[in-house]
Every structure is written in structure tokens, then in C-alpha cells.
Amino acid sequence: MLHTCVMPDKENNLQMIIPAAGKGIRLGHLTSHKPKCMIEINGTTLVERTLRIAKRLGIKRIILVVGHCKEVLISHVNSLELDLI
């Protein structure tokens, strides 16, 4: 599960911050070439699941904090075509 922070911006629109920069070293080989939020459960990555929930909640702005294997994560999020921003 990703830990997120949801708060209103100046216009009272909800925005979400998703920290997704961790290496997930305790997960061993599962995260050696991808961030832990890219682990799939029942065919859906954790980050995709979180973004779809955010969309259903009507969150207008999502800040994704990236780090480990950021190119893989950014490419995956862009491929989802969720029309979030």
C-alpha cells in the first residue's frame, strides 16, 4: 500500500502527494529494476491502483515524488492514459 497525503489547495480542490521514490530493498529481486509501487497485484500495479482511486475521488492534482528507477515509473504512469492532469 502506498502512503499518500490528500489536502486542499488554495482553491479548495483536493490534491494528492504520492511518495514513490523508494527502492523497496526488503522486497529483494521484485524491486531491483523497478520501484516498489510498480509491483503488480492481480495484474494492476500499486501506483495504477492508487491513481485510479484518486480519479474516482475527484482529486484534481497529483504530485508523484519519484526516485529509484524513475524513468520506468514515469513511462508506466504516462501509458495509463488516465487524464488526471
N, C-alpha and C positions, 0 to 999 in steps of 0.2 A: 504494500500500500504506500502510495506517495503521500507525504505530508504537505499540505497546501495551506495557504493563508488567503482568506477572502475578505475584502474590505471595500467600502465605497470610496469612489474618487471624489473630486470637488463637485461634480455634477450629480452625485449620489448614484452613479452607475456602479454596479458591482465589478470588481476586478480581482483577478486571482494571480498569486505568485506561486509557481511550482518549482521548487528546488530539484533539479535533475542533473546535478553535476557529479554525483558520487560514483566511485569505482565499484562498489559492491564487493570488496575483497573477500568477504566471508562467503560469497556465492561461488568462489573459485572459477572454474572454467566457463561457467554460464555468462560471466561478465568480462572475460578477458579482451573481447573485441567489440563490446557494446556496453553502454551504460545500463545500470540495473533497471531503470524504468522501461527498457526495451525488452525485458523478459516477457515472454508470452504466457498467458493463462487462457486455456480454451481458445487458442487462435487469435487472441487480442492482446496487444502489448499493454503494459500498465499505463503508459503515458496516453495511449489512444483512449483507453477506458476513462481516464481522468478528464481528457479533453471533451469527450462526448457527454460526460456528466455535466461539465461546465457549460456546454452549449445548451443542454436541456434546462439548466437553471437560469439561463438568460444572462450569463456573465459576458460582458461586452469586451473586456480587455484581459488578456492573459500574458503574463510575463513568465517566460520559461528560462530559468537560470541553468546554463549548460556548462560543461567542463569536460570530463572524461569522454572521449570519442564523440565530441560534439557534432562532427560532420555527419556521422551515422544518424544521430538523433534529429538533427535539423532536416536532413533528407527525408527521413521517415515522416516527420510531422508535416512537411510540405506535401508529401504524397497522399496524405489523408483527405485532402480537399474538404475540410470541414467548414470553410467560410466563417472562421471565427473573428477575423480582424478585417 
